[in-house]
């Protein structure tokens, strides 16, 4: 039923999309790829094929979508996106894009903007930060998240995350609000019918994400990042005990690895059990 509705909504969507694209982008049937889990076998495109098709400037998620192993060959030689590109959902939907912790498999060109709008993002990175490690950029590239739920397995406390955001220098390559300051606050959010009290919402936050080696020949970052109305949905938080011993990033990385190991049943270590016990018990934490 959901897939039939996707086709029926195509014309309405193109009209709606025309008003929301990056400047210079045109919306027509030939420039839009509808992506769904079934891919070509059900009349849809795969995400990889949509990235590789230079005619595509709009990728529409018709269903929730999980990145599988098709991107693995591109860890050291990423797919190059050489145009402005928007990834979004059908009007009135907030589909989830699970990036499966892939790193640096898609590269955004120096003059290009990649925009993620009106969707939920899961498994953005191996560490748990808000940077989408799936992408890397050539110098000058921009990656925007707008009206997005950022589903994160492990977060720092809301107080700490807000302090870090407000102290981070804005990117000079992206527009700033009046006063030139970061704009972020705390809200009580609801996601998929479940309340998430006292979480971070980035109303207008930007930074330069440095190109960072991620291991096994892959890189992430190298672009200017901006969050516009992005709400963090956190499954768990790092403990004060860990932060007293280590940096917050180290604690996030360790707890993320422990939770993933516990969810996969790959360990029975006490630390993994402790980490799993504090995670929110929904499906597999951090996924769509």
C-alpha beads as a LAMMPS data file, in Angstrom:
LAMMPS data file: protein, C-alpha beads

288 atoms
287 bonds

1 atom types
1 bond types

-500.0 500.0 xlo xhi
-500.0 500.0 ylo yhi
-500.0 500.0 zlo zhi

Masses

1 110.0

Atoms # bond

1 1 1 0.000 0.000 0.000
2 1 1 2.813 2.403 0.930
3 1 1 4.564 1.815 -2.395
4 1 1 1.387 2.439 -4.432
5 1 1 0.885 5.721 -2.599
6 1 1 4.439 6.729 -3.488
7 1 1 3.601 6.643 -7.197
8 1 1 0.272 8.426 -6.702
9 1 1 1.996 11.245 -4.815
10 1 1 4.659 11.894 -7.465
11 1 1 3.047 14.883 -9.175
12 1 1 2.103 16.564 -5.880
13 1 1 5.585 15.930 -4.580
14 1 1 7.302 17.571 -7.549
15 1 1 5.256 20.752 -7.043
16 1 1 6.095 20.766 -3.322
17 1 1 9.751 20.009 -3.935
18 1 1 10.175 22.907 -6.348
19 1 1 9.641 25.313 -3.444
20 1 1 12.125 23.601 -1.132
21 1 1 15.174 22.910 -3.288
22 1 1 18.597 24.476 -3.050
23 1 1 18.925 27.544 -5.326
24 1 1 19.546 26.571 -8.935
25 1 1 17.916 23.153 -8.715
26 1 1 15.001 22.178 -10.948
27 1 1 12.428 19.520 -10.160
28 1 1 11.218 17.238 -12.924
29 1 1 10.616 13.537 -13.300
30 1 1 13.998 12.880 -14.925
31 1 1 15.902 14.500 -12.047
32 1 1 14.074 12.673 -9.241
33 1 1 14.845 9.131 -8.047
34 1 1 12.375 7.307 -5.804
35 1 1 14.323 5.017 -3.476
36 1 1 12.905 2.084 -1.539
37 1 1 14.245 -1.034 0.134
38 1 1 13.077 -3.255 -2.747
39 1 1 15.116 -1.278 -5.286
40 1 1 14.902 -2.180 -8.971
41 1 1 13.037 -5.413 -8.228
42 1 1 9.994 -3.354 -7.196
43 1 1 10.342 -0.502 -9.662
44 1 1 12.433 1.761 -7.448
45 1 1 16.042 2.886 -7.450
46 1 1 18.663 1.852 -4.932
47 1 1 20.393 4.627 -3.007
48 1 1 23.726 3.782 -4.616
49 1 1 22.290 3.989 -8.141
50 1 1 20.705 7.363 -7.327
51 1 1 24.033 8.756 -6.101
52 1 1 25.805 7.469 -9.210
53 1 1 23.292 8.950 -11.679
54 1 1 24.500 12.490 -12.405
55 1 1 21.045 13.484 -13.700
56 1 1 19.495 12.943 -10.269
57 1 1 19.264 16.041 -8.084
58 1 1 16.409 14.840 -5.818
59 1 1 16.350 11.525 -3.983
60 1 1 12.979 10.690 -2.443
61 1 1 12.736 7.955 0.183
62 1 1 9.458 6.172 -0.443
63 1 1 10.043 3.894 2.574
64 1 1 12.493 3.548 5.427
65 1 1 15.856 2.606 3.944
66 1 1 18.881 0.851 5.417
67 1 1 22.255 1.104 3.706
68 1 1 23.618 -2.398 3.168
69 1 1 26.959 -3.673 1.922
70 1 1 26.645 -2.150 -1.571
71 1 1 28.715 0.836 -0.418
72 1 1 31.594 -1.191 1.051
73 1 1 33.708 -1.089 -2.158
74 1 1 33.673 2.715 -1.980
75 1 1 35.352 3.157 1.400
76 1 1 38.714 4.138 -0.129
77 1 1 37.443 5.470 -3.484
78 1 1 34.084 7.102 -2.715
79 1 1 31.215 7.757 -5.098
80 1 1 31.686 11.355 -6.279
81 1 1 28.609 13.611 -6.233
82 1 1 29.222 16.540 -8.585
83 1 1 25.920 18.401 -8.290
84 1 1 23.645 19.866 -5.640
85 1 1 21.556 17.025 -4.224
86 1 1 18.570 16.818 -1.867
87 1 1 17.527 13.652 0.002
88 1 1 14.024 13.857 1.440
89 1 1 10.777 11.934 1.924
90 1 1 7.319 12.120 0.441
91 1 1 5.175 15.034 1.697
92 1 1 3.766 14.351 5.132
93 1 1 6.233 11.553 5.904
94 1 1 9.472 11.363 7.880
95 1 1 11.171 8.228 6.559
96 1 1 14.236 6.881 8.296
97 1 1 17.582 6.541 6.542
98 1 1 19.823 4.111 8.424
99 1 1 23.399 4.767 7.278
100 1 1 24.704 1.652 9.019
101 1 1 27.821 3.461 10.292
102 1 1 29.415 3.554 6.858
103 1 1 32.260 6.063 6.620
104 1 1 33.341 8.294 3.749
105 1 1 31.685 6.291 0.963
106 1 1 30.137 9.315 -0.798
107 1 1 32.186 12.420 -1.607
108 1 1 30.555 15.818 -2.148
109 1 1 32.272 18.077 -4.679
110 1 1 33.839 21.399 -3.679
111 1 1 31.084 23.541 -5.204
112 1 1 28.195 21.293 -4.139
113 1 1 25.588 21.255 -1.381
114 1 1 24.080 17.995 -0.140
115 1 1 20.846 18.545 1.767
116 1 1 19.109 16.038 4.054
117 1 1 15.587 17.287 4.732
118 1 1 12.435 16.060 6.479
119 1 1 13.804 12.618 7.338
120 1 1 15.203 10.722 10.307
121 1 1 18.852 9.669 10.298
122 1 1 20.119 6.627 12.182
123 1 1 23.601 5.188 12.726
124 1 1 25.247 8.350 11.432
125 1 1 28.724 7.522 12.627
126 1 1 30.860 4.966 14.391
127 1 1 31.422 7.282 17.359
128 1 1 27.947 8.666 18.016
129 1 1 28.446 12.373 17.271
130 1 1 26.047 14.365 15.108
131 1 1 28.402 14.525 12.114
132 1 1 27.240 12.263 9.275
133 1 1 30.363 10.196 8.625
134 1 1 28.764 8.563 5.558
135 1 1 29.948 11.598 3.569
136 1 1 33.270 13.234 2.964
137 1 1 33.818 16.499 1.145
138 1 1 36.227 18.242 -1.129
139 1 1 37.301 21.648 0.167
140 1 1 34.256 23.920 -0.073
141 1 1 31.584 21.209 0.129
142 1 1 28.494 21.720 2.305
143 1 1 26.261 19.149 4.058
144 1 1 22.986 20.462 5.492
145 1 1 20.463 18.750 7.760
146 1 1 17.051 20.441 7.905
147 1 1 13.953 19.338 9.841
148 1 1 15.683 16.105 10.789
149 1 1 15.487 13.687 13.712
150 1 1 19.008 12.524 14.517
151 1 1 18.720 9.072 16.111
152 1 1 21.780 8.529 18.239
153 1 1 22.778 5.498 20.224
154 1 1 24.832 7.409 22.808
155 1 1 24.915 11.128 23.657
156 1 1 26.593 13.424 26.103
157 1 1 24.310 15.109 28.596
158 1 1 22.054 17.830 27.212
159 1 1 23.915 20.470 29.220
160 1 1 27.270 19.402 27.788
161 1 1 26.023 19.132 24.201
162 1 1 24.487 22.603 24.342
163 1 1 27.677 24.051 25.810
164 1 1 29.774 22.470 23.064
165 1 1 27.433 23.717 20.321
166 1 1 27.352 27.257 21.654
167 1 1 31.143 27.384 21.986
168 1 1 31.852 26.006 18.505
169 1 1 32.796 28.553 15.865
170 1 1 30.306 28.848 13.018
171 1 1 31.397 28.027 9.494
172 1 1 32.192 31.077 7.379
173 1 1 30.977 29.149 4.320
174 1 1 27.369 29.054 5.519
175 1 1 24.883 31.841 6.326
176 1 1 24.509 32.937 9.940
177 1 1 21.432 34.160 11.827
178 1 1 21.232 37.711 13.135
179 1 1 24.030 38.219 15.642
180 1 1 26.148 35.465 14.137
181 1 1 25.700 33.122 17.110
182 1 1 24.867 29.437 17.263
183 1 1 21.205 28.834 18.053
184 1 1 20.371 25.688 20.003
185 1 1 18.136 24.827 22.921
186 1 1 16.417 22.046 24.828
187 1 1 12.973 20.639 24.070
188 1 1 10.678 17.805 25.068
189 1 1 10.359 15.764 21.889
190 1 1 8.150 12.910 20.747
191 1 1 9.410 10.409 18.203
192 1 1 7.362 7.453 16.946
193 1 1 4.914 8.006 19.795
194 1 1 7.559 7.850 22.512
195 1 1 8.470 10.896 24.632
196 1 1 12.083 12.038 24.850
197 1 1 12.304 14.772 27.508
198 1 1 15.018 17.416 27.675
199 1 1 16.814 16.750 24.390
200 1 1 18.868 19.060 22.180
201 1 1 17.379 20.864 19.209
202 1 1 19.785 22.690 16.918
203 1 1 17.768 25.550 15.460
204 1 1 20.684 26.937 13.426
205 1 1 24.128 25.524 14.168
206 1 1 27.075 25.267 11.785
207 1 1 30.730 24.286 11.883
208 1 1 33.602 23.194 9.675
209 1 1 34.026 19.420 9.985
210 1 1 37.707 18.627 9.352
211 1 1 38.709 15.768 7.079
212 1 1 39.359 12.934 9.537
213 1 1 40.839 9.454 8.961
214 1 1 38.382 6.755 10.023
215 1 1 40.593 3.700 9.539
216 1 1 40.999 1.159 6.747
217 1 1 41.763 3.920 4.257
218 1 1 38.483 5.829 4.681
219 1 1 37.934 9.457 5.647
220 1 1 35.027 11.518 6.903
221 1 1 34.373 15.246 7.182
222 1 1 36.058 17.801 4.961
223 1 1 32.862 19.842 4.592
224 1 1 30.946 22.697 6.203
225 1 1 28.030 21.253 8.198
226 1 1 24.791 22.986 9.182
227 1 1 21.885 21.813 11.345
228 1 1 18.555 23.618 10.898
229 1 1 15.793 22.457 13.240
230 1 1 17.529 19.146 14.003
231 1 1 16.381 17.217 17.088
232 1 1 18.647 14.663 18.762
233 1 1 16.851 11.496 19.879
234 1 1 19.228 9.818 22.318
235 1 1 18.895 6.160 23.287
236 1 1 21.387 6.456 26.162
237 1 1 23.852 8.875 27.752
238 1 1 27.464 8.535 28.791
239 1 1 27.975 8.112 32.499
240 1 1 29.492 10.784 34.736
241 1 1 31.867 8.092 35.969
242 1 1 33.325 7.578 32.492
243 1 1 33.554 11.289 31.708
244 1 1 35.497 11.812 34.953
245 1 1 38.147 9.395 33.631
246 1 1 38.092 9.941 29.858
247 1 1 37.060 12.503 27.265
248 1 1 33.392 12.551 26.279
249 1 1 34.235 11.322 22.770
250 1 1 36.136 8.334 24.138
251 1 1 33.205 7.500 26.424
252 1 1 30.726 7.760 23.548
253 1 1 32.854 5.493 21.373
254 1 1 33.332 2.901 24.121
255 1 1 29.674 2.826 25.120
256 1 1 28.556 2.636 21.485
257 1 1 30.802 -0.372 20.896
258 1 1 29.565 -2.031 24.080
259 1 1 25.916 -1.532 23.167
260 1 1 26.425 -2.870 19.663
261 1 1 28.271 -5.912 20.995
262 1 1 25.528 -6.579 23.540
263 1 1 22.796 -6.198 20.921
264 1 1 24.620 -8.621 18.625
265 1 1 25.118 -11.123 21.440
266 1 1 28.832 -11.042 20.787
267 1 1 29.972 -10.577 24.373
268 1 1 28.889 -11.207 27.920
269 1 1 31.322 -8.777 29.485
270 1 1 30.005 -6.879 32.499
271 1 1 30.652 -3.502 30.838
272 1 1 28.537 -4.461 27.816
273 1 1 25.689 -5.631 30.035
274 1 1 25.853 -2.424 32.049
275 1 1 25.784 -0.312 28.891
276 1 1 22.901 -2.301 27.432
277 1 1 20.909 -1.959 30.630
278 1 1 20.752 1.831 30.382
279 1 1 19.781 1.956 26.704
280 1 1 16.172 2.597 25.780
281 1 1 14.633 -0.813 24.941
282 1 1 13.289 -0.105 21.449
283 1 1 14.077 -2.558 18.640
284 1 1 17.849 -2.394 18.325
285 1 1 18.920 0.867 19.910
286 1 1 20.044 3.522 17.449
287 1 1 18.312 1.978 14.422
288 1 1 15.165 3.109 12.609

Bonds

1 1 1 2
2 1 2 3
3 1 3 4
4 1 4 5
5 1 5 6
6 1 6 7
7 1 7 8
8 1 8 9
9 1 9 10
10 1 10 11
11 1 11 12
12 1 12 13
13 1 13 14
14 1 14 15
15 1 15 16
16 1 16 17
17 1 17 18
18 1 18 19
19 1 19 20
20 1 20 21
21 1 21 22
22 1 22 23
23 1 23 24
24 1 24 25
25 1 25 26
26 1 26 27
27 1 27 28
28 1 28 29
29 1 29 30
30 1 30 31
31 1 31 32
32 1 32 33
33 1 33 34
34 1 34 35
35 1 35 36
36 1 36 37
37 1 37 38
38 1 38 39
39 1 39 40
40 1 40 41
41 1 41 42
42 1 42 43
43 1 43 44
44 1 44 45
45 1 45 46
46 1 46 47
47 1 47 48
48 1 48 49
49 1 49 50
50 1 50 51
51 1 51 52
52 1 52 53
53 1 53 54
54 1 54 55
55 1 55 56
56 1 56 57
57 1 57 58
58 1 58 59
59 1 59 60
60 1 60 61
61 1 61 62
62 1 62 63
63 1 63 64
64 1 64 65
65 1 65 66
66 1 66 67
67 1 67 68
68 1 68 69
69 1 69 70
70 1 70 71
71 1 71 72
72 1 72 73
73 1 73 74
74 1 74 75
75 1 75 76
76 1 76 77
77 1 77 78
78 1 78 79
79 1 79 80
80 1 80 81
81 1 81 82
82 1 82 83
83 1 83 84
84 1 84 85
85 1 85 86
86 1 86 87
87 1 87 88
88 1 88 89
89 1 89 90
90 1 90 91
91 1 91 92
92 1 92 93
93 1 93 94
94 1 94 95
95 1 95 96
96 1 96 97
97 1 97 98
98 1 98 99
99 1 99 100
100 1 100 101
101 1 101 102
102 1 102 103
103 1 103 104
104 1 104 105
105 1 105 106
106 1 106 107
107 1 107 108
108 1 108 109
109 1 109 110
110 1 110 111
111 1 111 112
112 1 112 113
113 1 113 114
114 1 114 115
115 1 115 116
116 1 116 117
117 1 117 118
118 1 118 119
119 1 119 120
120 1 120 121
121 1 121 122
122 1 122 123
123 1 123 124
124 1 124 125
125 1 125 126
126 1 126 127
127 1 127 128
128 1 128 129
129 1 129 130
130 1 130 131
131 1 131 132
132 1 132 133
133 1 133 134
134 1 134 135
135 1 135 136
136 1 136 137
137 1 137 138
138 1 138 139
139 1 139 140
140 1 140 141
141 1 141 142
142 1 142 143
143 1 143 144
144 1 144 145
145 1 145 146
146 1 146 147
147 1 147 148
148 1 148 149
149 1 149 150
150 1 150 151
151 1 151 152
152 1 152 153
153 1 153 154
154 1 154 155
155 1 155 156
156 1 156 157
157 1 157 158
158 1 158 159
159 1 159 160
160 1 160 161
161 1 161 162
162 1 162 163
163 1 163 164
164 1 164 165
165 1 165 166
166 1 166 167
167 1 167 168
168 1 168 169
169 1 169 170
170 1 170 171
171 1 171 172
172 1 172 173
173 1 173 174
174 1 174 175
175 1 175 176
176 1 176 177
177 1 177 178
178 1 178 179
179 1 179 180
180 1 180 181
181 1 181 182
182 1 182 183
183 1 183 184
184 1 184 185
185 1 185 186
186 1 186 187
187 1 187 188
188 1 188 189
189 1 189 190
190 1 190 191
191 1 191 192
192 1 192 193
193 1 193 194
194 1 194 195
195 1 195 196
196 1 196 197
197 1 197 198
198 1 198 199
199 1 199 200
200 1 200 201
201 1 201 202
202 1 202 203
203 1 203 204
204 1 204 205
205 1 205 206
206 1 206 207
207 1 207 208
208 1 208 209
209 1 209 210
210 1 210 211
211 1 211 212
212 1 212 213
213 1 213 214
214 1 214 215
215 1 215 216
216 1 216 217
217 1 217 218
218 1 218 219
219 1 219 220
220 1 220 221
221 1 221 222
222 1 222 223
223 1 223 224
224 1 224 225
225 1 225 226
226 1 226 227
227 1 227 228
228 1 228 229
229 1 229 230
230 1 230 231
231 1 231 232
232 1 232 233
233 1 233 234
234 1 234 235
235 1 235 236
236 1 236 237
237 1 237 238
238 1 238 239
239 1 239 240
240 1 240 241
241 1 241 242
242 1 242 243
243 1 243 244
244 1 244 245
245 1 245 246
246 1 246 247
247 1 247 248
248 1 248 249
249 1 249 250
250 1 250 251
251 1 251 252
252 1 252 253
253 1 253 254
254 1 254 255
255 1 255 256
256 1 256 257
257 1 257 258
258 1 258 259
259 1 259 260
260 1 260 261
261 1 261 262
262 1 262 263
263 1 263 264
264 1 264 265
265 1 265 266
266 1 266 267
267 1 267 268
268 1 268 269
269 1 269 270
270 1 270 271
271 1 271 272
272 1 272 273
273 1 273 274
274 1 274 275
275 1 275 276
276 1 276 277
277 1 277 278
278 1 278 279
279 1 279 280
280 1 280 281
281 1 281 282
282 1 282 283
283 1 283 284
284 1 284 285
285 1 285 286
286 1 286 287
287 1 287 288
